Amino acid sequence: MIDLTTLTKRYYTISEVSDMLGVNKSQLRYWEGEFKQIKPQKGRNGIRRYTKQDIEAIIQIQELLKIRGFTIDGAKQELHSRLQSLKSKTRVKEDPLSRILSRLKKLRDSLEQ
């Protein structure tokens, strides 16, 4: 498995990503169409530029499909579930902060009167 902390460039070409992860270029292009998590930018010349986030998503997809044996639809559902779980955890962390902020605003308003 690749260590993402070793990625130092801002963008990587499809050839670099293909070599790095051992995935065919055609497979990467197919996954790009199937998974919204992979969104490489394209220059005017049409060359894809993958970011670290794109590569991270590809690694997750590769793990689900090739190692864990998920179907494309199953992998999409799993990634969606992971995102929902992450959003839920984030909301739990933010909720107490939003209550504190609300109380502070009320206190400020009462002091201004």
Secondary structure, DSSP 8 states (H G I E B T S, - for coil): ---GGG---S-B-HHHHHHHHT--HHHHHHHHHH-TT---EE-TT--EEB-HHHHHHHHHHHIIIIIS---HHHHHHHHHHHHHHHHHHHHHHHHHHHHHHHHHHHHHHHHH-
